[in-house]
């Protein structure tokens, strides 16, 4: 099957598919944490405590990376030697950038909870659509298309962060 290559990643999974069974991922994370969590090494030697701390951090980082579609996609691109440099605005199509500007303007002007929920709903739907598209791109080994979609996902992720910040009462 295209898009799947045997390889063990940090979490012990044996493929490079974008699609992740989050229940299995969480189960594997918990298994690994039971093996390396620092709480289980408090009465051990300093070397064993250091080992535990280092590997527990690796397991946590891997879990966080694989759990979120954006970070998972960026990780998969990196495995293929592709990174998205900061400041790639010039490569984005004008229509997409206008859409992001429009959403940001609506967010800045939003005064009611209903307006915020509407924007949040739009962004969530866009992220789902982009996640489905990037999954297909990875399945087809179309890494340039995946890079383009992940760049768009980064923009929407930034909007999601702005929404979270706006929800926090001062």
N, C-alpha and C positions, 0 to 999 in steps of 0.2 A: 504494500500500500504506500502510495506516495506520501511524503511528509513524515513518515515514521522510520527512524533509523535506530538500530540497537545502540544504546548508550546509557550508562547509569548517570543520572544527574545527582545533585547534592542530596536529594531526598530519597535516593535509592530507586526512583522510577526508571524504567528501562526504555523510554522512548523520548522523542523530542516533539511530540504532538503538542499543538497549542491547547487542545481540549484537555481539561483536567477534571477528574471526578473529585469534587471538593470534599466529599465524605471520606473517600479513600485517602486523600491528601491529609486531612485532619487526623485520621486514624494513624497514618504512618508518622506524622509529626509527633503525636502523643507517644507512640512506641519508641521513637528515637529519643525523645525527651526523658522517658523513663530510664533510658540507658545512660544518658550523659548530664542530666540536670545537676547543677552544683549542690542542691540540697542533699543529694544522695552521696556526696563526696566530702561532707564537712568533717568527718573523722578520719579522712585519708591523708596521705602524704601531700606535701605542697605540690609536687610534680603531678600527682593525680588530680588535685584541685585545679591546677592550671589547665591540664588537659580537658577537664570537665567544662571549665568556663569557656575555653576556646571553642570546643565542639558544640556546646549548648548555644553559643552565639551563632555559629555557622548554621545550625539546625533552624534557629529562629529566623535568621536572614533568608534562608532558602524557602522556608514556609511562607514568609511575607511576600517574597518575590513570586512564587508560583501561585499564590492565592489570588492576587489581583491581575486582571487581564492585561493592563498596561505594562506593569513591571515584568510579567511573564513573557509578553511579546518582545519587549526590549531585551530580555535575557536570551530569548531564542535567536534574535537577530545577532546579538553579540557572539553567540556560539558559531554563527556563520561569518564572523568577521565584519559585521556591519553595525555601525553605531550612528545615532542621530545626533549630530552636533547641535549645540545651542545656537539660536539665531538662524533657524532655517526658514524664516518667514518668506524670504524671496522665492523659495521653491513652492510655496503654497499657492493654489489658484485663488484668484481675486474674489470669486464668488464665495468661497469658503471663508476667507478672511472677513468679508463683509457680513456674513452670517454670524461669526464670532463677535464682531463689533456690535452688531444689533443685539445679540443676547446680553453682552456686557452692559450696553446702554439700558436695556430693560431692567437688568439687575440693579444698576445704580439708581434707577428711578423708582424701583419697587418700594412701596410704602406699606402694603398690607401683606398679611400672611398668605392670602389667596394668590396674590401676584407672585410671591416667592414660590409657592407650591407649583404654580403653572410653569415658571421658568425651570424649576427643578425637574418637573415631569418631562419637559422638552429635552433637557440635557440628558436625563436618564435614558430616554428613548433613543437619542442620538448615539449615546455610548453603547447601548445594546446593539444597535444596527452596525456600528463600527466594529464591535467585538465579533459579531457574526461574520462580517466581511474579512477581518484580519485572520480569523480562523480558517476561512476558505483559502485565503492567500497562502497561508502556511501549508495547508493540505496540498496545494498545487505547487509548492516550492517556489512561489513567486515572491521572493524576498524584497524586491524593489516596491512591489505593491504593498506588502506588509509594512515596509518602512513608511510609505506615504500615509497609510491608514493610522499607524501608531503615532505619527506626527500629529494627525488630527485628534487622536485620542488624548494626546498631551494637552492640547488646547482646551478640550472639554474638561479634562481633569483640573486644569487651572480654574475654570469657571466653577466647577464643583467646590473647590477650596474657597473661592470667593463667596459662594452661597453659604457654606458652613460658617465662615467668619461673620457674614451679615446676620446670621441667626443668633449669634452669641450676643446676649444683652450687655450693654455697657454699664 
